[in-house]
């Protein structure tokens, strides 16, 4: 039993050791990846309501917790229902609500930025 935990700990510490080595050996690459994640994650956080409302208006998100099609809503109702849908549904319905929708949108934006930074770094290295 303890061997399993020991092996898992060794694997995790080895992973973080490898990451630390990669950062030290490639500071420019690391800066591009982290910078891309910060910039796009920040932008996604700032624009989460607009991003969600656009997805909702396009009919991508289905129905609100009230049963109304999100694409038929407008204004604050469209934004709020869209963020809640992205967050797994309204709090009252057991979902994560608007805050979770904002977090998901921000997280996806950060991942896109990190991927873009990685691609840019690879292009610079090659």
N, CA and C of each residue as an Amber inpcrd file, in Angstrom:
protein
   378
   0.8250000  -1.1920000   0.0000000   0.0000000   0.0000000   0.0000000
   0.8640000   1.2490000   0.0000000   1.8780000   1.2780000   0.8680000
   2.7350000   2.4540000   0.9310000   3.5970000   2.5730000  -0.3210000
   3.8650000   1.4470000  -0.9840000   4.6270000   1.4980000  -2.2290000
   3.8770000   2.2650000  -3.3020000   2.5530000   2.1220000  -3.3230000
   1.7420000   2.8400000  -4.2970000   1.8630000   4.3410000  -4.0770000
   1.7500000   4.7740000  -2.8140000   1.8760000   6.1980000  -2.5080000
   3.2890000   6.6980000  -2.7870000   4.2650000   5.8980000  -2.4570000
   5.6540000   6.2720000  -2.6890000   5.9270000   6.4280000  -4.1830000
   5.4330000   5.4760000  -4.9770000   5.6080000   5.5570000  -6.4270000
   4.8920000   6.7670000  -7.0060000   3.6970000   7.0300000  -6.5030000
   2.9390000   8.1900000  -6.9890000   3.6610000   9.4810000  -6.6370000
   4.1760000   9.5600000  -5.4120000   4.9100000  10.7650000  -4.9970000
   6.1690000  10.9450000  -5.8350000   6.8780000   9.8530000  -6.0840000
   8.0810000   9.9290000  -6.9170000   7.7470000  10.3980000  -8.3240000
   6.6390000   9.9060000  -8.8600000   6.2210000  10.3220000 -10.1950000
   5.8680000  11.7920000 -10.2530000   5.1390000  12.2610000  -9.2390000
   4.7370000  13.6710000  -9.2040000   5.9560000  14.5650000  -9.0170000
   6.8380000  14.1930000  -8.0890000   8.0250000  15.0290000  -7.8570000
   8.9260000  15.0180000  -9.0830000   9.0000000  13.8890000  -9.7850000
   9.7780000  13.8280000 -11.0280000   9.2020000  14.7240000 -12.0990000
   7.8730000  14.7540000 -12.1960000   7.2040000  15.6200000 -13.1700000
   7.5260000  17.0810000 -12.9080000   7.3710000  17.5080000 -11.6430000
   7.6390000  18.9050000 -11.3180000   9.1240000  19.2380000 -11.4630000
   9.9750000  18.2650000 -11.2180000  11.4040000  18.4740000 -11.4600000
  11.6830000  18.6940000 -12.9290000  11.0300000  17.9120000 -13.7800000
  11.1870000  18.0810000 -15.2300000  10.6610000  19.4280000 -15.6940000
   9.5360000  19.8480000 -15.1370000   8.9750000  21.1530000 -15.4930000
   9.9380000  22.2560000 -15.0780000  10.4870000  22.1530000 -13.8780000
  11.4360000  23.1650000 -13.4070000  12.6610000  23.2210000 -14.3080000
  13.1600000  22.0620000 -14.7240000  14.3060000  22.0340000 -15.6390000
  13.9650000  22.6990000 -16.9680000  12.7640000  22.4190000 -17.4810000
  12.3210000  23.0040000 -18.7480000  12.2420000  24.5250000 -18.6440000
  11.7360000  25.0190000 -17.5350000  11.6150000  26.4730000 -17.3310000
  12.9960000  27.1130000 -17.2780000  13.9170000  26.4970000 -16.5530000
  15.2620000  27.0550000 -16.4310000  15.9900000  27.0330000 -17.7740000
  15.8200000  25.9490000 -18.5310000  16.5180000  25.8090000 -19.8120000
  15.8940000  26.6420000 -20.9240000  14.6150000  26.9870000 -20.8070000
  13.8980000  27.7010000 -21.8700000  13.0770000  28.8580000 -21.3110000
  13.7140000  29.8690000 -20.7680000  12.9290000  30.9640000 -20.1620000
  12.0810000  31.7240000 -21.1730000  12.5600000  31.8800000 -22.4010000
  11.7770000  32.5870000 -23.4250000  10.5170000  31.8370000 -23.7880000
  10.6480000  30.5450000 -23.9530000   9.4890000  29.7010000 -24.2710000
   8.4760000  29.7580000 -23.1390000   8.9840000  29.6480000 -21.9200000
   8.1010000  29.7010000 -20.7550000   7.3580000  31.0230000 -20.6970000
   8.0670000  32.1130000 -20.9820000   7.4450000  33.4370000 -20.9680000
   6.3250000  33.5390000 -22.0080000   6.5630000  32.9840000 -23.2070000
   5.5240000  33.0250000 -24.2400000   4.2830000  32.2380000 -23.8320000
   4.4890000  31.0600000 -23.2730000   3.3540000  30.2200000 -22.8840000
   2.5710000  30.8500000 -21.7400000   3.2840000  31.2700000 -20.6980000
   2.6090000  31.8710000 -19.5430000   1.9880000  33.2070000 -19.9200000
   2.7220000  33.9890000 -20.7080000   2.1840000  35.2820000 -21.1580000
   0.9240000  35.1180000 -21.9810000   0.9400000  34.1430000 -22.8790000
  -0.2580000  33.8840000 -23.6860000  -1.4410000  33.4920000 -22.8350000
  -1.1900000  32.6600000 -21.8260000  -2.2770000  32.2310000 -20.9380000
  -2.8170000  33.4010000 -20.1250000  -1.9320000  34.2500000 -19.6470000
  -2.3730000  35.3870000 -18.8280000  -3.1770000  36.3800000 -19.6630000
  -2.6650000  36.6980000 -20.8380000  -3.3370000  37.6980000 -21.6770000
  -4.7060000  37.2040000 -22.1310000  -4.7610000  36.0020000 -22.6840000
  -6.0560000  35.5260000 -23.1870000  -6.9950000  35.1300000 -22.0610000
  -6.4540000  34.6250000 -20.9540000  -7.3020000  34.3220000 -19.8030000
  -7.9070000  35.5880000 -19.2250000  -7.0910000  36.6360000 -19.1470000
  -7.5960000  37.9240000 -18.6570000  -8.6460000  38.5110000 -19.5780000
  -8.3810000  38.4060000 -20.8760000  -9.3600000  38.9160000 -21.8500000
 -10.6550000  38.1050000 -21.7730000 -10.5240000  36.7890000 -21.6460000
 -11.7250000  35.9500000 -21.5480000 -12.5150000  36.2740000 -20.2920000
 -11.8140000  36.5680000 -19.1930000 -12.5070000  36.9550000 -17.9570000
 -13.2500000  38.2750000 -18.1500000 -12.5670000  39.2340000 -18.7630000
 -13.1820000  40.5490000 -18.9700000 -14.3710000  40.4890000 -19.9170000
 -14.2580000  39.6470000 -20.9280000 -15.2960000  39.5720000 -21.9480000
 -16.2060000  38.3500000 -21.8000000 -16.1440000  37.6510000 -20.6640000
 -16.9720000  36.4570000 -20.4540000 -18.4540000  36.7170000 -20.6860000
 -19.0090000  37.8210000 -20.1820000 -20.4330000  38.0580000 -20.4490000
 -20.7450000  38.1920000 -21.9430000 -19.8880000  38.8960000 -22.6670000
 -20.1250000  39.0710000 -24.1130000 -19.9280000  37.7600000 -24.8650000
 -18.9090000  36.9910000 -24.4710000 -18.6620000  35.6900000 -25.1140000
 -19.8550000  34.7630000 -24.8820000 -20.3290000  34.7090000 -23.6380000
 -21.4640000  33.8410000 -23.3070000 -22.7240000  34.2910000 -24.0240000
 -22.9750000  35.5970000 -24.0530000 -24.1810000  36.1050000 -24.7120000
 -24.1500000  35.8070000 -26.2060000 -22.9750000  35.8910000 -26.8090000
 -22.8560000  35.5720000 -28.2360000 -23.1650000  34.1040000 -28.4860000
 -22.6290000  33.2300000 -27.6350000 -22.9120000  31.7940000 -27.7770000
 -24.3900000  31.5150000 -27.5450000 -24.9820000  32.1910000 -26.5700000
 -26.4060000  31.9980000 -26.2890000 -27.2810000  32.4840000 -27.4160000
 -26.9600000  33.6580000 -27.9520000 -27.7620000  34.2090000 -29.0510000
 -27.6560000  33.3610000 -30.3010000 -26.5280000  32.6780000 -30.4640000
 -26.3430000  31.8190000 -31.6320000 -27.0990000  30.4950000 -31.5050000
 -27.6800000  30.2530000 -30.3460000 -28.4590000  29.0280000 -30.1500000
 -27.6310000  27.8340000 -29.7400000 -26.4040000  28.0450000 -29.3560000
 -25.5050000  26.9450000 -28.9990000 -25.8170000  26.3600000 -27.6240000
 -26.4020000  27.1590000 -26.7330000 -26.5090000  26.7650000 -25.3260000
 -27.8330000  26.1370000 -24.9100000 -28.7890000  26.0480000 -25.7860000
 -30.0330000  25.3660000 -25.4350000 -31.0110000  26.2280000 -24.6690000
 -31.4750000  25.7130000 -23.5280000 -32.5230000  26.4180000 -22.7710000
 -32.0200000  26.8700000 -21.4030000 -32.6480000  27.9090000 -20.9020000
 -32.3580000  28.4070000 -19.5610000 -33.0280000  27.4980000 -18.5350000
 -32.7460000  27.7230000 -17.2650000 -33.3500000  26.9000000 -16.2150000
 -34.8620000  27.0720000 -16.1630000 -35.3730000  28.1440000 -16.7690000
 -36.8180000  28.3760000 -16.8110000 -37.4990000  27.5990000 -17.9310000
 -36.6930000  27.0110000 -18.8080000 -37.2380000  26.2800000 -19.9500000
 -37.3100000  27.1150000 -21.2130000 -36.9960000  28.3790000 -21.1210000
 -37.0180000  29.2750000 -22.2780000 -35.7450000  29.0800000 -23.0930000
 -35.8760000  29.0500000 -24.4000000 -34.6950000  28.9530000 -25.2600000
 -33.8300000  30.1890000 -25.0540000 -32.5630000  29.9810000 -24.7670000
 -31.6600000  31.1010000 -24.4910000 -31.5700000  32.0330000 -25.6930000
 -31.6340000  31.4840000 -26.8790000 -31.5070000  32.3180000 -28.0830000
 -32.6570000  33.3050000 -28.2540000 -33.7530000  33.0960000 -27.5290000
 -34.8880000  34.0270000 -27.6360000 -34.8010000  35.1590000 -26.6150000
 -33.8590000  35.0840000 -25.7050000 -33.7040000  36.1040000 -24.6740000
 -32.8880000  37.2820000 -25.2030000 -32.8820000  38.3650000 -24.4590000
 -32.0610000  39.5120000 -24.8340000 -31.5790000  40.2250000 -23.5810000
 -30.5800000  41.0790000 -23.7600000 -30.0780000  41.8970000 -22.6610000
 -29.4850000  41.0940000 -21.5300000 -29.7540000  41.5460000 -20.3110000
 -29.1860000  40.9150000 -19.1190000 -29.6720000  39.4740000 -18.9560000
 -30.9090000  39.2060000 -19.3420000 -31.4290000  37.8340000 -19.2330000
 -30.6270000  36.8900000 -20.1260000 -30.2980000  37.3390000 -21.3490000
 -29.4840000  36.5320000 -22.2660000 -28.1070000  36.2830000 -21.6630000
 -27.4690000  37.3260000 -21.1660000 -26.1250000  37.2000000 -20.5940000
 -26.1300000  36.2790000 -19.3850000 -27.0540000  36.5100000 -18.4680000
 -27.0940000  35.7080000 -17.2430000 -27.4080000  34.2440000 -17.5240000
 -28.3820000  33.9950000 -18.3810000 -28.7410000  32.6180000 -18.7100000
 -27.6140000  31.9130000 -19.4530000 -26.9070000  32.6500000 -20.3010000
 -25.8000000  32.0650000 -21.0540000 -24.6490000  31.6910000 -20.1340000
 -24.2840000  32.6030000 -19.2360000 -23.2100000  32.2910000 -18.2870000
 -23.5880000  31.1070000 -17.4010000 -24.8320000  31.0750000 -16.9470000
 -25.2790000  29.9630000 -16.1090000 -25.2470000  28.6490000 -16.8900000
 -25.6500000  28.6770000 -18.1580000 -25.6310000  27.4560000 -18.9790000
 -24.2080000  26.9450000 -19.1520000 -23.2820000  27.8550000 -19.4080000
 -21.8780000  27.4480000 -19.5440000 -21.3620000  26.8940000 -18.2220000
 -21.8600000  27.4280000 -17.1110000 -21.4470000  26.9670000 -15.7830000
 -22.1550000  25.7240000 -15.3000000 -22.9200000  25.0760000 -16.1470000
 -23.5760000  23.8310000 -15.7610000 -25.0140000  23.9990000 -15.3320000
 -25.5420000  25.1920000 -15.4600000 -26.9340000  25.4450000 -15.1030000
 -27.0310000  26.4210000 -13.9420000 -28.2280000  26.8420000 -13.6650000
 -28.4690000  27.7930000 -12.5810000 -28.1500000  27.1630000 -11.2260000
 -27.7810000  27.9850000 -10.2630000 -27.5260000  27.4800000  -8.9090000
 -28.7430000  26.7540000  -8.3520000 -29.9280000  27.3160000  -8.5970000
 -31.1610000  26.7150000  -8.0790000 -31.4210000  25.3410000  -8.6790000
 -30.8900000  25.1090000  -9.8740000 -31.0760000  23.8180000 -10.5360000
 -29.9260000  22.8550000 -10.2470000 -29.0060000  23.2740000  -9.3760000
 -27.8950000  22.3960000  -9.0130000 -26.6430000  22.6000000  -9.8290000
 -26.6280000  23.6190000 -10.6800000 -25.4450000  23.8990000 -11.4860000
 -24.5090000  24.8630000 -10.7830000 -23.5250000  25.3060000 -11.5060000
 -22.5420000  26.2210000 -10.9370000 -22.9090000  27.6820000 -11.0700000
 -23.9190000  27.9740000 -11.8810000 -24.3820000  29.3430000 -12.0370000
 -23.4660000  30.2080000 -12.8710000 -23.6880000  31.5080000 -12.7640000
 -22.9500000  32.4720000 -13.5660000 -21.4660000  32.5090000 -13.2050000
 -21.1430000  32.3640000 -11.9390000 -19.7360000  32.4000000 -11.5210000
 -18.9660000  31.2430000 -12.1540000 -19.5640000  30.0690000 -12.1690000
 -18.9060000  28.9180000 -12.7970000 -18.7900000  29.1330000 -14.2970000
 -19.8040000  29.7340000 -14.8960000 -19.7330000  30.0420000 -16.3280000
 -18.5980000  30.9910000 -16.6460000 -18.4090000  31.9830000 -15.7920000
 -17.3040000  32.9170000 -15.9670000 -15.9660000  32.1890000 -15.7940000
 -15.8880000  31.3080000 -14.8080000 -14.6560000  30.5510000 -14.5660000
 -14.3290000  29.6370000 -15.7350000 -15.3360000  28.9670000 -16.2750000
 -15.1120000  28.0800000 -17.4160000 -14.6430000  28.8800000 -18.6250000
 -15.2990000  29.9990000 -18.8860000 -14.9160000  30.8360000 -20.0200000
 -13.4880000  31.3420000 -19.8600000 -13.1330000  31.7650000 -18.6520000
 -11.7780000  32.2390000 -18.3750000 -10.7660000  31.1140000 -18.5420000
 -11.0870000  29.9430000 -18.0250000 -10.1870000  28.7940000 -18.1420000
  -9.9430000  28.3900000 -19.5830000 -11.0020000  28.3580000 -20.3550000
 -10.8520000  28.0160000 -21.7820000 -10.0010000  29.0690000 -22.4830000
 -10.2260000  30.3370000 -22.1530000  -9.4140000  31.4010000 -22.7400000
  -7.9470000  31.2550000 -22.3860000  -7.6570000  30.9000000 -21.1450000
  -6.2710000  30.7140000 -20.7190000  -5.6200000  29.5350000 -21.4280000
  -6.3650000  28.4500000 -21.5990000  -5.8260000  27.2760000 -22.3070000
  -5.5380000  27.6200000 -23.7610000  -6.4450000  28.3610000 -24.3810000
  -6.2140000  28.7780000 -25.7700000  -4.9510000  29.6360000 -25.8540000
  -4.7730000  30.5390000 -24.9040000  -3.5780000  31.3840000 -24.8910000
  -2.3040000  30.5920000 -24.6660000  -2.3520000  29.6230000 -23.7550000
  -1.1830000  28.7880000 -23.5120000  -0.8460000  27.9670000 -24.7490000
  -1.8680000  27.4600000 -25.4180000  -1.6330000  26.7000000 -26.6500000
  -1.0310000  27.6030000 -27.7230000  -1.5730000  28.8050000 -27.8370000
  -1.0220000  29.7490000 -28.8150000   0.4090000  30.1250000 -28.4890000
   0.6960000  30.3380000 -27.2110000   2.0610000  30.6340000 -26.7970000
   3.0000000  29.4830000 -27.0740000   2.5150000  28.2610000 -26.8730000
   3.3270000  27.0780000 -27.1500000   3.6290000  26.9780000 -28.6370000
   2.6130000  27.1700000 -29.4560000   2.8190000  27.1210000 -30.9140000
   3.7920000  28.2150000 -31.3440000   3.6230000  29.4100000 -30.8020000
   4.5440000  30.5020000 -31.1350000   5.9680000  30.1870000 -30.7040000
   6.1040000  29.6000000 -29.5270000   7.4460000  29.2500000 -29.0360000
   8.0830000  28.1960000 -29.9070000   7.3120000  27.2070000 -30.3190000
   7.8510000  26.1600000 -31.1900000   8.3070000  26.7540000 -32.5210000
   7.5110000  27.6700000 -33.0620000   7.8770000  28.3170000 -34.3120000
   9.1680000  29.1100000 -34.1670000   9.3560000  29.7690000 -33.0200000
  10.5780000  30.5320000 -32.7850000  11.7940000  29.6320000 -32.6330000
  11.5800000  28.4730000 -31.9840000  12.6910000  27.5400000 -31.7690000
  13.1220000  26.9250000 -33.0970000  12.1430000  26.5460000 -33.9140000
  12.4680000  25.9290000 -35.2170000  12.8860000  27.0050000 -36.1570000
